[in-house]
Every structure is written in structure tokens, then in C-alpha cells.
Amino acid sequence: MGFACLKTTYEHIELSEHGSPVISGTNMKITELVLAKAEIVWQNQDGVTVMESVLTGILPGVPEREVMMAMIAEGDPTNKLTQK
């Protein structure tokens, strides 16, 4: 099963036939490389597990970081930590 890809200005990245960025010569999406996962286990003083948590998401790229920095610079009236 083959698929057609379009070259991009990035040497190792192509666009799939559906327009998704993939690693050249594969069908692995770029977003699969930037997925973040954090796991935590909380234990009490006796070593008994009281809570386990898994958090997943996508690491922000340059455009997303620029938006977040602008939001921080402008201030966020909903963020109670920044209110005095």
C-alpha cells in the first residue's frame, strides 16, 4: 500500500495525500513525535498509593509558544494567581 507525498521546505518532512505532515518515506505523523506523556503516583507516608495520574498532550510549537507568551505579557484576568 503506497501513498503519495508532497515535499516541503524541510528535508525530512513531507505532506501526506491528506495534507498531514509526516516523516519522509513513512506514514508517521509529526504530531506523533511531539506527544507528551507524564505519569505520577502519589503515596502516603506508609508507602500506600493514594492516587495515580496520567497526563497526555502535544508539546507546543513555536507559534503556540508565541501566542502563550503574548497572553502572559497582556495579562490574563481569569488567572487568579496574577491578581494582587
LONU-807783 format. One record per residue: residue number from 1; x, y, z of N, C-alpha, C in turn; chain. Coordinates in Angstrom, 2 decimals, always signed. Each point is the difference from the previous one (the first is absolute). Example, Ala and Ser with C-alpha at 12.3 -4.5 7.8 and 13.67 -1.06 7.14 Angstrom:
BEGIN
(1, (+13.19, -5.69, +7.80), (-0.89, +1.19, +0.00), (+0.90, +1.20, +0.00), 'A')
(2, (-0.35, +1.05, -0.72), (+0.82, +1.19, +0.06), (-0.77, +1.09, +0.73), 'A')
REM end
This chain:
BEGIN
(1, (+0.84, -1.17, +0.00), (-0.84, +1.17, +0.00), (+0.89, +1.24, +0.00), 'A')
(2, (-0.07, +0.78, -1.05), (+0.82, +1.20, -0.10), (-0.84, +1.24, +0.20), 'A')
(3, (+0.70, +1.09, +0.20), (-0.70, +1.26, +0.11), (+0.87, +1.09, -0.59), 'A')
(4, (-0.63, +0.99, -0.59), (+0.71, +1.10, -0.62), (+0.27, +1.08, +1.03), 'A')
(5, (+1.21, +0.57, -0.05), (+0.35, +1.06, +0.93), (+0.53, +1.19, -0.78), 'A')
(6, (-0.24, +1.18, +0.54), (+0.53, +1.22, -0.56), (+1.18, +0.45, +0.84), 'A')
(7, (+1.08, +0.43, -0.65), (+1.17, +0.49, +0.72), (-0.31, +1.35, +0.64), 'A')
(8, (+0.68, +0.29, +1.08), (-0.11, +1.30, +0.66), (+1.38, +0.64, -0.02), 'A')
(9, (+0.12, +1.15, +0.61), (+1.31, +0.66, +0.06), (+0.89, -0.66, +1.06), 'A')
(10, (-0.56, -0.91, +0.77), (+0.77, -0.73, +0.99), (+0.45, -1.33, -0.60), 'A')
(11, (+1.27, -0.29, +0.11), (+0.59, -1.16, -0.65), (-0.67, -1.32, +0.34), 'A')
(12, (-0.37, -0.19, +1.25), (-0.51, -1.30, +0.45), (-1.51, -0.01, +0.24), 'A')
(13, (-0.69, +1.01, -0.48), (-1.45, +0.08, +0.22), (-0.71, +0.11, -1.35), 'A')
(14, (-1.05, -0.79, -0.15), (-0.84, +0.05, -1.20), (-1.45, +0.17, +0.45), 'A')
(15, (-0.84, +0.38, -0.94), (-1.43, +0.05, +0.28), (-0.65, -1.22, -0.62), 'A')
(16, (-0.79, -0.71, +0.79), (-0.69, -1.19, -0.50), (-1.07, +0.43, -0.99), 'A')
(17, (-0.62, -0.99, -0.63), (-1.07, +0.30, -0.95), (-1.18, +0.69, +0.67), 'A')
(18, (-0.07, -0.08, +1.33), (-1.07, +0.65, +0.77), (+0.43, +1.34, +0.56), 'A')
(19, (+1.25, +0.40, -0.31), (+0.50, +1.30, +0.46), (+0.65, -0.01, +1.37), 'A')
(20, (+0.17, -1.17, +0.59), (+0.63, -0.09, +1.32), (+1.52, -0.07, -0.16), 'A')
(21, (+0.75, +0.74, +0.82), (+1.46, -0.11, -0.07), (+0.46, -1.35, +0.55), 'A')
(22, (+0.86, -0.68, -0.76), (+0.51, -1.31, +0.39), (+1.51, -0.03, -0.18), 'A')
(23, (+0.66, -0.96, +0.65), (+1.43, -0.22, -0.19), (+0.19, -0.57, -1.40), 'A')
(24, (+0.94, +0.54, -0.75), (+0.24, -0.43, -1.38), (+0.16, -1.52, -0.08), 'A')
(25, (-0.67, -0.60, -0.96), (+0.10, -1.43, -0.25), (-0.79, -0.87, +0.95), 'A')
(26, (-0.79, +0.63, +0.89), (-0.81, -0.77, +0.96), (-1.42, +0.56, +0.00), 'A')
(27, (-0.84, -0.59, +0.80), (-1.32, +0.58, +0.22), (-0.15, +0.47, +1.44), 'A')
(28, (+1.14, +0.19, +0.71), (-0.03, +0.49, +1.39), (-0.21, +1.50, +0.00), 'A')
(29, (-1.10, +0.42, +0.64), (-0.30, +1.43, +0.08), (+0.96, +0.70, +0.94), 'A')
(30, (+0.29, +1.25, -0.33), (+0.91, +0.79, +0.83), (-0.56, +0.13, +1.41), 'A')
(31, (-1.32, +0.13, +0.13), (-0.58, +0.16, +1.34), (+0.29, -1.20, +0.89), 'A')
(32, (+0.24, -1.18, -0.61), (+0.33, -1.17, +0.81), (+1.36, +0.15, +0.66), 'A')
(33, (+0.85, +0.87, -0.54), (+1.32, +0.21, +0.57), (-0.01, +1.01, +1.14), 'A')
(34, (-1.00, +0.86, +0.03), (-0.03, +1.07, +0.98), (-1.05, -0.21, +1.08), 'A')
(35, (-0.51, -1.20, +0.10), (-0.96, -0.30, +1.05), (+0.73, -0.11, +1.34), 'A')
(36, (-0.56, +0.59, +1.01), (+0.58, -0.05, +1.33), (-0.85, -0.90, +0.89), 'A')
(37, (+0.66, -0.67, +0.92), (-0.72, -0.84, +0.95), (+0.70, +0.09, +1.35), 'A')
(38, (-0.77, +0.26, +1.02), (+0.53, +0.04, +1.36), (-0.83, -0.93, +0.87), 'A')
(39, (+0.68, -0.77, +0.81), (-0.67, -0.90, +0.93), (+0.50, +0.30, +1.40), 'A')
(40, (-0.91, -0.02, +0.95), (+0.39, +0.24, +1.38), (-0.77, -0.93, +0.93), 'A')
(41, (+0.67, -0.44, +1.04), (-0.62, -0.84, +1.02), (+0.25, +0.69, +1.35), 'A')
(42, (-1.09, +0.32, +0.68), (+0.09, +0.62, +1.31), (-0.14, -1.09, +1.06), 'A')
(43, (+0.92, +0.02, +0.97), (-0.05, -0.97, +1.10), (-0.01, +0.75, +1.32), 'A')
(44, (-0.67, -0.59, +0.98), (+0.01, +0.61, +1.33), (+1.28, -0.40, +0.73), 'A')
(45, (+0.10, +0.44, +1.24), (+1.22, -0.25, +0.78), (+0.25, -1.49, +0.26), 'A')
(46, (-1.03, -0.82, -0.17), (+0.16, -1.45, +0.20), (+0.32, -0.72, -1.31), 'A')
(47, (+0.15, +0.76, -1.09), (+0.31, -0.60, -1.28), (-1.20, -0.56, -0.74), 'A')
(48, (-1.19, +0.30, +0.49), (-1.22, -0.47, -0.64), (-0.38, +0.99, -1.11), 'A')
(49, (-0.24, -0.52, -1.19), (-0.39, +0.85, -1.12), (-1.40, +0.55, +0.25), 'A')
(50, (-0.09, +1.34, -0.04), (-1.29, +0.63, +0.23), (-0.58, +0.63, -1.27), 'A')
(51, (+0.85, +0.20, -1.00), (-0.50, +0.56, -1.25), (+1.01, -0.26, -1.11), 'A')
(52, (-0.51, -0.33, -1.17), (+0.82, -0.12, -1.20), (-0.59, +0.89, -1.07), 'A')
(53, (+0.85, +0.61, -0.80), (-0.49, +0.91, -1.02), (+0.86, -0.10, -1.25), 'A')
(54, (-0.63, +0.14, -1.16), (+0.69, +0.05, -1.27), (-0.50, +1.22, -0.75), 'A')
(55, (+0.92, +0.81, -0.47), (-0.33, +1.19, -0.76), (+0.66, -0.10, -1.37), 'A')
(56, (-0.77, +0.18, -1.05), (+0.55, -0.04, -1.35), (-0.37, +1.28, -0.73), 'A')
(57, (+0.79, +0.35, -0.97), (-0.27, +1.18, -0.80), (+1.04, +0.15, -1.08), 'A')
(58, (-0.07, +1.10, -0.69), (+0.94, +0.31, -1.07), (+0.88, +1.14, +0.46), 'A')
(59, (+1.30, -0.16, -0.17), (+0.92, +1.07, +0.36), (-0.23, +1.19, -0.92), 'A')
(60, (-0.05, +1.21, +0.55), (-0.26, +1.16, -0.84), (+1.19, +0.31, -0.91), 'A')
(61, (-0.31, +0.34, -1.23), (+1.02, +0.41, -0.95), (+0.28, +1.48, +0.14), 'A')
(62, (+0.84, +0.53, -0.89), (+0.37, +1.42, +0.06), (-1.23, +0.91, -0.09), 'A')
(63, (-0.92, -0.22, -0.95), (-1.17, +0.90, -0.05), (-0.83, -0.02, +1.28), 'A')
(64, (-0.19, -1.19, +0.55), (-0.79, -0.11, +1.24), (+0.72, +0.68, +1.17), 'A')
(65, (+1.32, -0.16, +0.07), (+0.75, +0.66, +1.08), (-0.07, +1.51, -0.13), 'A')
(66, (+0.03, +0.51, -1.25), (-0.11, +1.44, -0.21), (-1.36, +0.52, +0.47), 'A')
(67, (-1.06, -0.75, -0.28), (-1.34, +0.40, +0.46), (-0.04, -0.01, +1.52), 'A')
(68, (+0.54, -1.05, +0.62), (-0.01, -0.07, +1.47), (+0.79, +1.14, +0.61), 'A')
(69, (+1.15, +0.34, -0.58), (+0.81, +1.10, +0.52), (-0.75, +1.33, -0.13), 'A')
(70, (-0.71, +0.20, -1.13), (-0.80, +1.22, -0.17), (-1.11, +0.06, +1.04), 'A')
(71, (-0.64, -1.14, +0.26), (-1.06, -0.04, +1.00), (+0.54, +0.34, +1.38), 'A')
(72, (+1.18, -0.50, +0.32), (+0.61, +0.29, +1.30), (+0.34, +1.49, +0.09), 'A')
(73, (+0.57, +0.54, -1.09), (+0.39, +1.41, -0.01), (-1.21, +0.92, +0.12), 'A')
(74, (-1.11, -0.39, -0.62), (-1.22, +0.81, +0.05), (-0.72, -0.13, +1.34), 'A')
(75, (+0.27, -1.07, +0.69), (-0.69, -0.26, +1.26), (-1.27, -0.79, -0.26), 'A')
(76, (-0.36, -0.80, +0.95), (-1.19, -0.84, -0.11), (-0.89, +0.28, +1.20), 'A')
(77, (-1.10, +0.72, -0.20), (-0.85, +0.35, +1.14), (-0.64, -1.21, +0.68), 'A')
(78, (-0.02, -1.16, -0.66), (-0.58, -1.19, +0.62), (+1.00, -0.75, +0.86), 'A')
(79, (+1.29, +0.36, -0.10), (+1.03, -0.68, +0.78), (+0.11, +0.66, +1.37), 'A')
(80, (-0.56, -0.65, +1.01), (-0.04, +0.58, +1.34), (+1.40, +0.09, +0.64), 'A')
(81, (+0.97, -0.75, -0.51), (+1.35, +0.07, +0.54), (+0.68, +1.31, -0.33), 'A')
(82, (-0.42, +0.68, -1.08), (+0.63, +1.26, -0.38), (-0.68, +1.21, +0.64), 'A')
(83, (-1.14, -0.22, +0.66), (-0.73, +1.11, +0.62), (+0.57, +0.28, +1.37), 'A')
(84, (+0.08, +1.29, +0.33), (+0.58, +0.39, +1.29), (-1.09, +0.39, +0.97), 'A')
REM end
